[in-house]
């Protein structure tokens, strides 16, 4: 059984390691992480992805973060990760499973900034709802009443 769609596999296998790739911060709230620009599909490619394909992509970035932290996968996540690696072995993300000291410090800073951003958003929200989709992914919904200042 395939972990990824054919379209996603095609895009990911085109994204191979480039030595000149730039590192950046990836905000997928409630967490932030780091990525290199040779790992991230282009905006036009991502715009064509289905919701399921975007969730698959986000899940793989999240799982790599677990690898970087030396944590264990659930059985379901381990199977998904290994199947995805077999389907998209050329993808640059799978080539960066360990971090230099500099990258580790950059990751730490990104994660701290992501936590601060999430705390600020939750503090300002009128309603915060968290639901578990059952696949290791939580959905967070923040509601803001944009008319409340006008009501006064």
N, C-alpha and C positions, 0 to 999 in steps of 0.2 A: 504494500500500500504506500502511496506517495504521501509525504508530509507536506509538500509544496505543490502549487499549481504549475502547470507547464509554462505559463507566461512568466511567473515569478522566477522560476528556475532559469529561464532564458535570460532575463534581465540580470540576475545575480551572477551568473557565470561570465557575463561580460565585464563585471566589476572586479578586475584583478589588481593586485598590489602594484602601486606606482611609488617608486622611491621618493618622489617629490610631493606626495600627498600631504595635505595640510590637516592638522588635528583641530577639532572643534568640539563644541558642547552640544549635546543632544538632549533637549528637554522633552521628556515624555512623562509628564506629571502623573503621579506624584514624585517621580524621581528624575534626576538628571544623570547623564553619563557622558562619555566622550566617544568620538568616532573620528575616522579619517575620511576625507572627501572621496577617496576611491572606493569606499564601502557603501556609500549612500546612493541609491538610485536618483536619477535626475528628476526634477519636478515634473516634466512631461510624462516620464515613466510612472511615477507615483500617482499622478492624476488619473492614469488609466487603470490603476489597480482597483480591484473590488475591495469592499470593506474587509472581507476575509483575508485577502492578500496583504492589506495594510496591517491587519492584526498579526498575521504570520511574521511579517517583517519586524514589527515592534517586539514580538515575542522573542525573536532571535537576538535582537540587540539586548533585551533584558536578560536572556539566558547567558550571553557572553559576560555580562556584568557579574553574574553569579560565579562563572568560571574565574574571573579576575579576583573575586573575593575568597576563592578557595572553598566555596560552599558546595553542598551536594544537591544534585537535581532530584526531583521526585521521579518515580519510574516513568510517568507519562512524559515529563519534560526530557528525561534522558533519551527516550525512544524518539521523540520529535527532533531533538538536537542531532542525534546520530543519523537519522533518516535524511534530515536537511543537509548535513555535511556530505552525505553520499550523493545527494542530488545536485548540490552546488559546490563541488570541491574547489573550484577555481576562485570563488568569491573571496575577496580580500578580508572580510570579517573573520573568516575561519583561519586566516594566516596570522592573526594578531590575538593569540590566546594567552599571552603573557605580556607584562608591562615593564618598561624601564622604570627606574626610580623617578625620573622626571614625569613620565606618563602617569605613574601612580599618584604623585602629588597633584597633578592636573586633575585627575579623576576625583581625588578627595575634595579639591576646591569646587569642582562642578557639582558634586553631590551635596556639599554644604549649601551652595547657592540655590540648588533645586529645592532643598528642604525649606530654606528661608522663603523662597517664592511661594511654595505651597502653603506654608503657614500664613503668609500675608493674604493670599487669596481666600483661604478658609476663614480668616478673621474678618474679612470684609464681606463675605457672602451672607446672604439672608437665609439660605438653606443649604446644607451639605448632606448629600446622600452617598453612601458607599454600598455597592453591591458586588457580590462575588459571582463571576460568570461560570465558576466551576472548573475552569481550565488553568487555574493559577493566575488568572488576570482579574484584577478588581476594576470595576468601573466607578469613577468618582464623578458625581454631578454637583456642580455649584450653581446656585440660582441667585441672581442679583435683581432686586427691584429697582429698576432704573427710573421709576417715576416717584419714588418716595420723597425725594427732595422737593418735587413740585407739589406734593400733597400738603406741605406745611404752610 
